Amino acid sequence: MNTEKIKILIADDHPIFLKGLQEVIEDTGTMQVVFKAHNGTDAINAALSKDLDIAILDIDMPGANGLQVAEQILAKKPETAIILLTMHKAKDAFLKALEIGVSGYVLKENAVVDIINAIAAVRKYQSYISPEMSSFLLKNKHRSRNDAASQLELLTQSEKNILEKVSQYKSTKEIAEELYISEKTVSNHRMNIAKKLNLSGKNSLLRFAIENAGS
């Protein structure tokens, strides 16, 4: 059976890291790196001109940074899944990435291990965050107490439970297993929560949960 390979662009200004990343990706046998960019400008041009499934972008690049590249790609090719690579555990950059519509967020120190898991997740239209990044964000979480409290009052207890699990970076499948309910029930709850809180756009529920739910 001849299955078409997943087409990937990778962009990083460190040639050795770029080469290593390509080897890890192509060793799977199911993926092909169709373009390697060493700066943001080349990444944008290649992403817009080539047939791609996924773009893996370093946040810190000359020409245009990974966030700027992601924004431009998603504006023209919203079907492209974006995974960002970063050296830094920074909440502001992470929240900005979610706002843009980035699907994956991987720490470079763990990229060799995490990148295949990240690709698998985004191919299923799920978000992926390096576990070390999740742990950092949970430890450094602060709650906004302005209108968030009154917004949360709109939710049922079941919906609050779901929102808390979302804030812990749990997938729909993980939430379903933990709460002993079906994935469809979790998905329905997520849609109802987003509707009640007037949230729209990719990752908007996750962003709200990170800022306002849980401890």
Helices and strands as residue ranges (DSSP letters): E 6-11, H 15-26, E 31-37, H 40-49, E 54-58, H 66-76, E 81-86, H 91-100, E 104-107, G 108-110, H 111-123, E 128-129, H 131-139, H 148-152, H 157-167, H 172-179, H 183-196, H 204-212
